[in-house]
Amino acid sequence: MFPGGVGKTWQPADFTQLLDDVTTRVFDVYADSTVIYPGHGDDTELGAERPSLSEWRARGW
């Protein structure tokens, strides 16, 4: 996961699966104050990213 999305996938179905997994394993489990340390880019918190979940799903990346 990165600020602004869950990362690049090559197939739409792969993106859907990745977003579903991140939603159930991360967003549904941890508090908004949980800090995310991505492999590159700026750190973020779940609370900063949570409002964008529907946007990520709609754009498909």
CHARMM-style PDB file with segment names, atoms N, HN, CA, C and O in Angstrom:
ATOM      1  N   MET     1       0.835  -1.165   0.000  1.00  0.00      PROA
ATOM      2  CA  MET     1       0.000   0.000   0.000  1.00  0.00      PROA
ATOM      3  C   MET     1       0.888   1.239   0.000  1.00  0.00      PROA
ATOM      4  O   MET     1       1.965   1.260   0.596  1.00  0.00      PROA
ATOM      5  N   PHE     2       0.404   2.262  -0.684  1.00  0.00      PROA
ATOM      6  HN  PHE     2      -0.471   2.245  -1.168  1.00  0.00      PROA
ATOM      7  CA  PHE     2       1.115   3.522  -0.817  1.00  0.00      PROA
ATOM      8  C   PHE     2       0.134   4.667  -0.587  1.00  0.00      PROA
ATOM      9  O   PHE     2      -1.075   4.457  -0.688  1.00  0.00      PROA
ATOM     10  N   PRO     3       0.614   5.867  -0.282  1.00  0.00      PROA
ATOM     11  CA  PRO     3      -0.299   6.998  -0.227  1.00  0.00      PROA
ATOM     12  C   PRO     3      -0.997   7.146  -1.578  1.00  0.00      PROA
ATOM     13  O   PRO     3      -0.337   7.265  -2.611  1.00  0.00      PROA
ATOM     14  N   GLY     4      -2.308   7.139  -1.572  1.00  0.00      PROA
ATOM     15  HN  GLY     4      -2.844   7.042  -0.733  1.00  0.00      PROA
ATOM     16  CA  GLY     4      -3.063   7.309  -2.801  1.00  0.00      PROA
ATOM     17  C   GLY     4      -3.406   6.044  -3.541  1.00  0.00      PROA
ATOM     18  O   GLY     4      -3.955   6.122  -4.640  1.00  0.00      PROA
ATOM     19  N   GLY     5      -3.108   4.875  -2.994  1.00  0.00      PROA
ATOM     20  HN  GLY     5      -2.661   4.812  -2.102  1.00  0.00      PROA
ATOM     21  CA  GLY     5      -3.480   3.637  -3.678  1.00  0.00      PROA
ATOM     22  C   GLY     5      -2.799   2.411  -3.109  1.00  0.00      PROA
ATOM     23  O   GLY     5      -1.973   2.494  -2.200  1.00  0.00      PROA
ATOM     24  N   VAL     6      -3.170   1.273  -3.668  1.00  0.00      PROA
ATOM     25  HN  VAL     6      -3.842   1.206  -4.405  1.00  0.00      PROA
ATOM     26  CA  VAL     6      -2.605   0.008  -3.184  1.00  0.00      PROA
ATOM     27  C   VAL     6      -1.459  -0.482  -4.041  1.00  0.00      PROA
ATOM     28  O   VAL     6      -0.830  -1.486  -3.708  1.00  0.00      PROA
ATOM     29  N   GLY     7      -1.175   0.194  -5.126  1.00  0.00      PROA
ATOM     30  HN  GLY     7      -1.686   1.010  -5.396  1.00  0.00      PROA
ATOM     31  CA  GLY     7      -0.081  -0.223  -5.992  1.00  0.00      PROA
ATOM     32  C   GLY     7      -0.574  -0.703  -7.341  1.00  0.00      PROA
ATOM     33  O   GLY     7      -1.768  -0.922  -7.544  1.00  0.00      PROA
ATOM     34  N   LYS     8       0.356  -0.862  -8.251  1.00  0.00      PROA
ATOM     35  HN  LYS     8       1.327  -0.685  -8.086  1.00  0.00      PROA
ATOM     36  CA  LYS     8       0.036  -1.235  -9.630  1.00  0.00      PROA
ATOM     37  C   LYS     8      -0.159  -2.743  -9.762  1.00  0.00      PROA
ATOM     38  O   LYS     8       0.581  -3.540  -9.186  1.00  0.00      PROA
ATOM     39  N   THR     9      -1.162  -3.102 -10.526  1.00  0.00      PROA
ATOM     40  HN  THR     9      -1.764  -2.455 -10.994  1.00  0.00      PROA
ATOM     41  CA  THR     9      -1.376  -4.493 -10.928  1.00  0.00      PROA
ATOM     42  C   THR     9      -1.550  -4.501 -12.437  1.00  0.00      PROA
ATOM     43  O   THR     9      -1.845  -3.467 -13.037  1.00  0.00      PROA
ATOM     44  N   TRP    10      -1.370  -5.649 -13.045  1.00  0.00      PROA
ATOM     45  HN  TRP    10      -1.130  -6.489 -12.557  1.00  0.00      PROA
ATOM     46  CA  TRP    10      -1.446  -5.734 -14.501  1.00  0.00      PROA
ATOM     47  C   TRP    10      -2.839  -6.073 -15.011  1.00  0.00      PROA
ATOM     48  O   TRP    10      -3.168  -5.760 -16.156  1.00  0.00      PROA
ATOM     49  N   GLN    11      -3.650  -6.697 -14.194  1.00  0.00      PROA
ATOM     50  HN  GLN    11      -3.383  -6.951 -13.265  1.00  0.00      PROA
ATOM     51  CA  GLN    11      -4.988  -7.110 -14.616  1.00  0.00      PROA
ATOM     52  C   GLN    11      -6.034  -6.498 -13.685  1.00  0.00      PROA
ATOM     53  O   GLN    11      -5.796  -6.395 -12.481  1.00  0.00      PROA
ATOM     54  N   PRO    12      -7.183  -6.093 -14.218  1.00  0.00      PROA
ATOM     55  CA  PRO    12      -8.234  -5.531 -13.367  1.00  0.00      PROA
ATOM     56  C   PRO    12      -8.647  -6.468 -12.230  1.00  0.00      PROA
ATOM     57  O   PRO    12      -8.892  -6.015 -11.111  1.00  0.00      PROA
ATOM     58  N   ALA    13      -8.724  -7.750 -12.507  1.00  0.00      PROA
ATOM     59  HN  ALA    13      -8.525  -8.118 -13.415  1.00  0.00      PROA
ATOM     60  CA  ALA    13      -9.107  -8.700 -11.458  1.00  0.00      PROA
ATOM     61  C   ALA    13      -8.058  -8.750 -10.352  1.00  0.00      PROA
ATOM     62  O   ALA    13      -8.396  -8.928  -9.182  1.00  0.00      PROA
ATOM     63  N   ASP    14      -6.790  -8.594 -10.718  1.00  0.00      PROA
ATOM     64  HN  ASP    14      -6.516  -8.449 -11.669  1.00  0.00      PROA
ATOM     65  CA  ASP    14      -5.723  -8.567  -9.712  1.00  0.00      PROA
ATOM     66  C   ASP    14      -5.864  -7.347  -8.808  1.00  0.00      PROA
ATOM     67  O   ASP    14      -5.662  -7.434  -7.596  1.00  0.00      PROA
ATOM     68  N   PHE    15      -6.211  -6.214  -9.405  1.00  0.00      PROA
ATOM     69  HN  PHE    15      -6.375  -6.144 -10.389  1.00  0.00      PROA
ATOM     70  CA  PHE    15      -6.403  -5.005  -8.610  1.00  0.00      PROA
ATOM     71  C   PHE    15      -7.559  -5.188  -7.644  1.00  0.00      PROA
ATOM     72  O   PHE    15      -7.449  -4.852  -6.464  1.00  0.00      PROA
ATOM     73  N   THR    16      -8.662  -5.719  -8.140  1.00  0.00      PROA
ATOM     74  HN  THR    16      -8.751  -5.992  -9.097  1.00  0.00      PROA
ATOM     75  CA  THR    16      -9.834  -5.939  -7.290  1.00  0.00      PROA
ATOM     76  C   THR    16      -9.481  -6.840  -6.117  1.00  0.00      PROA
ATOM     77  O   THR    16      -9.858  -6.557  -4.979  1.00  0.00      PROA
ATOM     78  N   GLN    17      -8.766  -7.915  -6.384  1.00  0.00      PROA
ATOM     79  HN  GLN    17      -8.460  -8.145  -7.308  1.00  0.00      PROA
ATOM     80  CA  GLN    17      -8.366  -8.832  -5.313  1.00  0.00      PROA
ATOM     81  C   GLN    17      -7.439  -8.145  -4.316  1.00  0.00      PROA
ATOM     82  O   GLN    17      -7.594  -8.317  -3.107  1.00  0.00      PROA
ATOM     83  N   LEU    18      -6.485  -7.374  -4.807  1.00  0.00      PROA
ATOM     84  HN  LEU    18      -6.359  -7.234  -5.790  1.00  0.00      PROA
ATOM     85  CA  LEU    18      -5.555  -6.668  -3.930  1.00  0.00      PROA
ATOM     86  C   LEU    18      -6.291  -5.667  -3.048  1.00  0.00      PROA
ATOM     87  O   LEU    18      -6.047  -5.607  -1.843  1.00  0.00      PROA
ATOM     88  N   LEU    19      -7.183  -4.889  -3.632  1.00  0.00      PROA
ATOM     89  HN  LEU    19      -7.381  -4.938  -4.611  1.00  0.00      PROA
ATOM     90  CA  LEU    19      -7.925  -3.901  -2.855  1.00  0.00      PROA
ATOM     91  C   LEU    19      -8.831  -4.587  -1.839  1.00  0.00      PROA
ATOM     92  O   LEU    19      -8.941  -4.131  -0.701  1.00  0.00      PROA
ATOM     93  N   ASP    20      -9.476  -5.670  -2.237  1.00  0.00      PROA
ATOM     94  HN  ASP    20      -9.387  -6.041  -3.161  1.00  0.00      PROA
ATOM     95  CA  ASP    20     -10.308  -6.424  -1.290  1.00  0.00      PROA
ATOM     96  C   ASP    20      -9.474  -6.936  -0.123  1.00  0.00      PROA
ATOM     97  O   ASP    20      -9.888  -6.829   1.032  1.00  0.00      PROA
ATOM     98  N   ASP    21      -8.303  -7.489  -0.419  1.00  0.00      PROA
ATOM     99  HN  ASP    21      -7.968  -7.576  -1.357  1.00  0.00      PROA
ATOM    100  CA  ASP    21      -7.425  -8.006   0.630  1.00  0.00      PROA
ATOM    101  C   ASP    21      -6.958  -6.898   1.571  1.00  0.00      PROA
ATOM    102  O   ASP    21      -6.977  -7.068   2.790  1.00  0.00      PROA
ATOM    103  N   VAL    22      -6.541  -5.772   1.012  1.00  0.00      PROA
ATOM    104  HN  VAL    22      -6.526  -5.634   0.022  1.00  0.00      PROA
ATOM    105  CA  VAL    22      -6.081  -4.656   1.842  1.00  0.00      PROA
ATOM    106  C   VAL    22      -7.230  -4.129   2.701  1.00  0.00      PROA
ATOM    107  O   VAL    22      -7.027  -3.766   3.860  1.00  0.00      PROA
ATOM    108  N   THR    23      -8.419  -4.090   2.138  1.00  0.00      PROA
ATOM    109  HN  THR    23      -8.584  -4.385   1.196  1.00  0.00      PROA
ATOM    110  CA  THR    23      -9.574  -3.619   2.899  1.00  0.00      PROA
ATOM    111  C   THR    23      -9.856  -4.532   4.084  1.00  0.00      PROA
ATOM    112  O   THR    23      -9.999  -4.058   5.211  1.00  0.00      PROA
ATOM    113  N   THR    24      -9.939  -5.842   3.840  1.00  0.00      PROA
ATOM    114  HN  THR    24      -9.823  -6.227   2.925  1.00  0.00      PROA
ATOM    115  CA  THR    24     -10.298  -6.766   4.921  1.00  0.00      PROA
ATOM    116  C   THR    24      -9.156  -7.040   5.893  1.00  0.00      PROA
ATOM    117  O   THR    24      -9.400  -7.260   7.079  1.00  0.00      PROA
ATOM    118  N   ARG    25      -7.932  -7.030   5.418  1.00  0.00      PROA
ATOM    119  HN  ARG    25      -7.735  -6.851   4.454  1.00  0.00      PROA
ATOM    120  CA  ARG    25      -6.797  -7.368   6.287  1.00  0.00      PROA
ATOM    121  C   ARG    25      -6.145  -6.169   6.962  1.00  0.00      PROA
ATOM    122  O   ARG    25      -5.423  -6.320   7.947  1.00  0.00      PROA
ATOM    123  N   VAL    26      -6.400  -4.984   6.431  1.00  0.00      PROA
ATOM    124  HN  VAL    26      -6.987  -4.861   5.631  1.00  0.00      PROA
ATOM    125  CA  VAL    26      -5.767  -3.792   7.002  1.00  0.00      PROA
ATOM    126  C   VAL    26      -6.823  -2.794   7.477  1.00  0.00      PROA
ATOM    127  O   VAL    26      -6.916  -2.523   8.674  1.00  0.00      PROA
ATOM    128  N   PHE    27      -7.617  -2.246   6.560  1.00  0.00      PROA
ATOM    129  HN  PHE    27      -7.541  -2.467   5.588  1.00  0.00      PROA
ATOM    130  CA  PHE    27      -8.567  -1.197   6.920  1.00  0.00      PROA
ATOM    131  C   PHE    27      -9.641  -1.678   7.889  1.00  0.00      PROA
ATOM    132  O   PHE    27     -10.068  -0.915   8.756  1.00  0.00      PROA
ATOM    133  N   ASP    28     -10.083  -2.921   7.763  1.00  0.00      PROA
ATOM    134  HN  ASP    28      -9.736  -3.541   7.060  1.00  0.00      PROA
ATOM    135  CA  ASP    28     -11.122  -3.436   8.659  1.00  0.00      PROA
ATOM    136  C   ASP    28     -10.572  -3.871  10.016  1.00  0.00      PROA
ATOM    137  O   ASP    28     -11.346  -4.168  10.926  1.00  0.00      PROA
ATOM    138  N   VAL    29      -9.263  -3.912  10.162  1.00  0.00      PROA
ATOM    139  HN  VAL    29      -8.635  -3.671   9.423  1.00  0.00      PROA
ATOM    140  CA  VAL    29      -8.647  -4.439  11.381  1.00  0.00      PROA
ATOM    141  C   VAL    29      -7.976  -3.350  12.222  1.00  0.00      PROA
ATOM    142  O   VAL    29      -8.081  -3.361  13.449  1.00  0.00      PROA
ATOM    143  N   TYR    30      -7.296  -2.423  11.575  1.00  0.00      PROA
ATOM    144  HN  TYR    30      -7.211  -2.413  10.579  1.00  0.00      PROA
ATOM    145  CA  TYR    30      -6.466  -1.456  12.289  1.00  0.00      PROA
ATOM    146  C   TYR    30      -7.121  -0.078  12.380  1.00  0.00      PROA
ATOM    147  O   TYR    30      -7.951   0.296  11.552  1.00  0.00      PROA
ATOM    148  N   ALA    31      -6.723   0.656  13.403  1.00  0.00      PROA
ATOM    149  HN  ALA    31      -6.048   0.352  14.076  1.00  0.00      PROA
ATOM    150  CA  ALA    31      -7.261   1.994  13.652  1.00  0.00      PROA
ATOM    151  C   ALA    31      -6.742   3.002  12.631  1.00  0.00      PROA
ATOM    152  O   ALA    31      -5.721   2.786  11.977  1.00  0.00      PROA
ATOM    153  N   ASP    32      -7.470   4.103  12.515  1.00  0.00      PROA
ATOM    154  HN  ASP    32      -8.299   4.279  13.046  1.00  0.00      PROA
ATOM    155  CA  ASP    32      -7.076   5.167  11.591  1.00  0.00      PROA
ATOM    156  C   ASP    32      -5.699   5.746  11.918  1.00  0.00      PROA
ATOM    157  O   ASP    32      -5.036   6.295  11.038  1.00  0.00      PROA
ATOM    158  N   SER    33      -5.271   5.630  13.151  1.00  0.00      PROA
ATOM    159  HN  SER    33      -5.809   5.184  13.866  1.00  0.00      PROA
ATOM    160  CA  SER    33      -3.967   6.174  13.551  1.00  0.00      PROA
ATOM    161  C   SER    33      -2.797   5.268  13.165  1.00  0.00      PROA
ATOM    162  O   SER    33      -1.640   5.621  13.397  1.00  0.00      PROA
ATOM    163  N   THR    34      -3.085   4.110  12.582  1.00  0.00      PROA
ATOM    164  HN  THR    34      -4.025   3.823  12.393  1.00  0.00      PROA
ATOM    165  CA  THR    34      -2.032   3.180  12.172  1.00  0.00      PROA
ATOM    166  C   THR    34      -1.202   3.797  11.055  1.00  0.00      PROA
ATOM    167  O   THR    34      -1.742   4.264  10.053  1.00  0.00      PROA
ATOM    168  N   VAL    35       0.102   3.794  11.234  1.00  0.00      PROA
ATOM    169  HN  VAL    35       0.541   3.415  12.048  1.00  0.00      PROA
ATOM    170  CA  VAL    35       1.018   4.377  10.254  1.00  0.00      PROA
ATOM    171  C   VAL    35       1.410   3.313   9.238  1.00  0.00      PROA
ATOM    172  O   VAL    35       1.702   2.172   9.598  1.00  0.00      PROA
ATOM    173  N   ILE    36       1.413   3.696   7.970  1.00  0.00      PROA
ATOM    174  HN  ILE    36       1.176   4.623   7.677  1.00  0.00      PROA
ATOM    175  CA  ILE    36       1.834   2.828   6.872  1.00  0.00      PROA
ATOM    176  C   ILE    36       3.202   3.318   6.400  1.00  0.00      PROA
ATOM    177  O   ILE    36       3.384   4.500   6.110  1.00  0.00      PROA
ATOM    178  N   TYR    37       4.150   2.399   6.330  1.00  0.00      PROA
ATOM    179  HN  TYR    37       4.002   1.439   6.566  1.00  0.00      PROA
ATOM    180  CA  TYR    37       5.493   2.696   5.841  1.00  0.00      PROA
ATOM    181  C   TYR    37       5.672   1.976   4.504  1.00  0.00      PROA
ATOM    182  O   TYR    37       6.074   0.812   4.483  1.00  0.00      PROA
ATOM    183  N   PRO    38       5.382   2.649   3.392  1.00  0.00      PROA
ATOM    184  CA  PRO    38       5.475   1.989   2.085  1.00  0.00      PROA
ATOM    185  C   PRO    38       6.924   1.727   1.676  1.00  0.00      PROA
ATOM    186  O   PRO    38       7.859   2.279   2.256  1.00  0.00      PROA
ATOM    187  N   GLY    39       7.084   0.894   0.692  1.00  0.00      PROA
ATOM    188  HN  GLY    39       6.324   0.445   0.221  1.00  0.00      PROA
ATOM    189  CA  GLY    39       8.418   0.580   0.179  1.00  0.00      PROA
ATOM    190  C   GLY    39       9.113   1.783  -0.426  1.00  0.00      PROA
ATOM    191  O   GLY    39      10.343   1.838  -0.461  1.00  0.00      PROA
ATOM    192  N   HSD    40       8.350   2.736  -0.897  1.00  0.00      PROA
ATOM    193  HN  HSD    40       7.352   2.691  -0.869  1.00  0.00      PROA
ATOM    194  CA  HSD    40       8.898   4.003  -1.381  1.00  0.00      PROA
ATOM    195  C   HSD    40       7.817   5.055  -1.244  1.00  0.00      PROA
ATOM    196  O   HSD    40       6.637   4.718  -1.151  1.00  0.00      PROA
ATOM    197  N   GLY    41       8.190   6.295  -1.229  1.00  0.00      PROA
ATOM    198  HN  GLY    41       9.149   6.568  -1.304  1.00  0.00      PROA
ATOM    199  CA  GLY    41       7.235   7.381  -1.046  1.00  0.00      PROA
ATOM    200  C   GLY    41       7.065   7.733   0.419  1.00  0.00      PROA
ATOM    201  O   GLY    41       7.718   7.162   1.293  1.00  0.00      PROA
ATOM    202  N   ASP    42       6.185   8.675   0.670  1.00  0.00      PROA
ATOM    203  HN  ASP    42       5.654   9.139  -0.039  1.00  0.00      PROA
ATOM    204  CA  ASP    42       5.963   9.182   2.018  1.00  0.00      PROA
ATOM    205  C   ASP    42       5.163   8.205   2.869  1.00  0.00      PROA
ATOM    206  O   ASP    42       4.382   7.407   2.350  1.00  0.00      PROA
ATOM    207  N   ASP    43       5.369   8.277   4.187  1.00  0.00      PROA
ATOM    208  HN  ASP    43       6.003   8.925   4.608  1.00  0.00      PROA
ATOM    209  CA  ASP    43       4.550   7.530   5.129  1.00  0.00      PROA
ATOM    210  C   ASP    43       3.149   8.125   5.124  1.00  0.00      PROA
ATOM    211  O   ASP    43       2.955   9.268   4.711  1.00  0.00      PROA
ATOM    212  N   THR    44       2.171   7.346   5.584  1.00  0.00      PROA
ATOM    213  HN  THR    44       2.328   6.417   5.920  1.00  0.00      PROA
ATOM    214  CA  THR    44       0.803   7.820   5.669  1.00  0.00      PROA
ATOM    215  C   THR    44       0.115   7.100   6.810  1.00  0.00      PROA
ATOM    216  O   THR    44       0.689   6.186   7.403  1.00  0.00      PROA
ATOM    217  N   GLU    45      -1.099   7.497   7.121  1.00  0.00      PROA
ATOM    218  HN  GLU    45      -1.565   8.239   6.640  1.00  0.00      PROA
ATOM    219  CA  GLU    45      -1.913   6.821   8.129  1.00  0.00      PROA
ATOM    220  C   GLU    45      -3.173   6.290   7.467  1.00  0.00      PROA
ATOM    221  O   GLU    45      -3.648   6.839   6.472  1.00  0.00      PROA
ATOM    222  N   LEU    46      -3.708   5.211   8.032  1.00  0.00      PROA
ATOM    223  HN  LEU    46      -3.322   4.765   8.840  1.00  0.00      PROA
ATOM    224  CA  LEU    46      -4.926   4.635   7.463  1.00  0.00      PROA
ATOM    225  C   LEU    46      -6.056   5.656   7.406  1.00  0.00      PROA
ATOM    226  O   LEU    46      -6.825   5.683   6.446  1.00  0.00      PROA
ATOM    227  N   GLY    47      -6.154   6.489   8.427  1.00  0.00      PROA
ATOM    228  HN  GLY    47      -5.529   6.467   9.207  1.00  0.00      PROA
ATOM    229  CA  GLY    47      -7.217   7.490   8.447  1.00  0.00      PROA
ATOM    230  C   GLY    47      -7.125   8.493   7.311  1.00  0.00      PROA
ATOM    231  O   GLY    47      -8.145   9.029   6.876  1.00  0.00      PROA
ATOM    232  N   ALA    48      -5.928   8.752   6.828  1.00  0.00      PROA
ATOM    233  HN  ALA    48      -5.100   8.316   7.181  1.00  0.00      PROA
ATOM    234  CA  ALA    48      -5.749   9.666   5.695  1.00  0.00      PROA
ATOM    235  C   ALA    48      -6.143   9.000   4.386  1.00  0.00      PROA
ATOM    236  O   ALA    48      -6.570   9.676   3.450  1.00  0.00      PROA
ATOM    237  N   GLU    49      -6.004   7.682   4.314  1.00  0.00      PROA
ATOM    238  HN  GLU    49      -5.658   7.134   5.075  1.00  0.00      PROA
ATOM    239  CA  GLU    49      -6.270   6.951   3.075  1.00  0.00      PROA
ATOM    240  C   GLU    49      -7.694   6.402   3.002  1.00  0.00      PROA
ATOM    241  O   GLU    49      -8.242   6.258   1.909  1.00  0.00      PROA
ATOM    242  N   ARG    50      -8.296   6.096   4.145  1.00  0.00      PROA
ATOM    243  HN  ARG    50      -7.851   6.213   5.033  1.00  0.00      PROA
ATOM    244  CA  ARG    50      -9.620   5.457   4.188  1.00  0.00      PROA
ATOM    245  C   ARG    50     -10.681   6.170   3.344  1.00  0.00      PROA
ATOM    246  O   ARG    50     -11.425   5.492   2.636  1.00  0.00      PROA
ATOM    247  N   PRO    51     -10.788   7.500   3.384  1.00  0.00      PROA
ATOM    248  CA  PRO    51     -11.817   8.169   2.580  1.00  0.00      PROA
ATOM    249  C   PRO    51     -11.662   7.948   1.069  1.00  0.00      PROA
ATOM    250  O   PRO    51     -12.604   8.182   0.313  1.00  0.00      PROA
ATOM    251  N   SER    52     -10.497   7.506   0.632  1.00  0.00      PROA
ATOM    252  HN  SER    52      -9.731   7.316   1.246  1.00  0.00      PROA
ATOM    253  CA  SER    52     -10.231   7.343  -0.803  1.00  0.00      PROA
ATOM    254  C   SER    52     -10.515   5.942  -1.333  1.00  0.00      PROA
ATOM    255  O   SER    52     -10.367   5.710  -2.532  1.00  0.00      PROA
ATOM    256  N   LEU    53     -10.916   5.003  -0.483  1.00  0.00      PROA
ATOM    257  HN  LEU    53     -11.036   5.192   0.492  1.00  0.00      PROA
ATOM    258  CA  LEU    53     -11.112   3.621  -0.930  1.00  0.00      PROA
ATOM    259  C   LEU    53     -12.068   3.511  -2.114  1.00  0.00      PROA
ATOM    260  O   LEU    53     -11.783   2.793  -3.072  1.00  0.00      PROA
ATOM    261  N   SER    54     -13.191   4.208  -2.060  1.00  0.00      PROA
ATOM    262  HN  SER    54     -13.423   4.792  -1.281  1.00  0.00      PROA
ATOM    263  CA  SER    54     -14.150   4.118  -3.171  1.00  0.00      PROA
ATOM    264  C   SER    54     -13.571   4.739  -4.444  1.00  0.00      PROA
ATOM    265  O   SER    54     -13.846   4.258  -5.543  1.00  0.00      PROA
ATOM    266  N   GLU    55     -12.781   5.793  -4.308  1.00  0.00      PROA
ATOM    267  HN  GLU    55     -12.558   6.184  -3.415  1.00  0.00      PROA
ATOM    268  CA  GLU    55     -12.119   6.405  -5.471  1.00  0.00      PROA
ATOM    269  C   GLU    55     -11.115   5.427  -6.090  1.00  0.00      PROA
ATOM    270  O   GLU    55     -11.060   5.297  -7.313  1.00  0.00      PROA
ATOM    271  N   TRP    56     -10.328   4.744  -5.269  1.00  0.00      PROA
ATOM    272  HN  TRP    56     -10.372   4.850  -4.276  1.00  0.00      PROA
ATOM    273  CA  TRP    56      -9.358   3.768  -5.775  1.00  0.00      PROA
ATOM    274  C   TRP    56     -10.072   2.683  -6.557  1.00  0.00      PROA
ATOM    275  O   TRP    56      -9.645   2.298  -7.646  1.00  0.00      PROA
ATOM    276  N   ARG    57     -11.181   2.188  -5.979  1.00  0.00      PROA
ATOM    277  HN  ARG    57     -11.528   2.501  -5.095  1.00  0.00      PROA
ATOM    278  CA  ARG    57     -11.931   1.118  -6.646  1.00  0.00      PROA
ATOM    279  C   ARG    57     -12.483   1.615  -7.986  1.00  0.00      PROA
ATOM    280  O   ARG    57     -12.433   0.896  -8.984  1.00  0.00      PROA
ATOM    281  N   ALA    58     -13.006   2.834  -8.009  1.00  0.00      PROA
ATOM    282  HN  ALA    58     -13.047   3.418  -7.198  1.00  0.00      PROA
ATOM    283  CA  ALA    58     -13.593   3.379  -9.238  1.00  0.00      PROA
ATOM    284  C   ALA    58     -12.551   3.581 -10.338  1.00  0.00      PROA
ATOM    285  O   ALA    58     -12.829   3.316 -11.508  1.00  0.00      PROA
ATOM    286  N   ARG    59     -11.373   4.040  -9.979  1.00  0.00      PROA
ATOM    287  HN  ARG    59     -11.147   4.255  -9.028  1.00  0.00      PROA
ATOM    288  CA  ARG    59     -10.354   4.296 -11.006  1.00  0.00      PROA
ATOM    289  C   ARG    59      -9.591   3.035 -11.403  1.00  0.00      PROA
ATOM    290  O   ARG    59      -9.008   2.980 -12.486  1.00  0.00      PROA
ATOM    291  N   GLY    60      -9.589   2.021 -10.532  1.00  0.00      PROA
ATOM    292  HN  GLY    60     -10.063   2.066  -9.653  1.00  0.00      PROA
ATOM    293  CA  GLY    60      -8.985   0.739 -10.881  1.00  0.00      PROA
ATOM    294  C   GLY    60      -7.487   0.653 -10.732  1.00  0.00      PROA
ATOM    295  O   GLY    60      -6.851  -0.209 -11.337  1.00  0.00      PROA
ATOM    296  N   TRP    61      -6.906   1.545  -9.925  1.00  0.00      PROA
ATOM    297  HN  TRP    61      -7.424   2.246  -9.433  1.00  0.00      PROA
ATOM    298  CA  TRP    61      -5.466   1.467  -9.621  1.00  0.00      PROA
ATOM    299  C   TRP    61      -5.164   2.166  -8.324  1.00  0.00      PROA
ATOM    300  OT1 TRP    61      -4.009   2.208  -7.900  1.00  0.00      PROA
TER     301      TRP     61
END
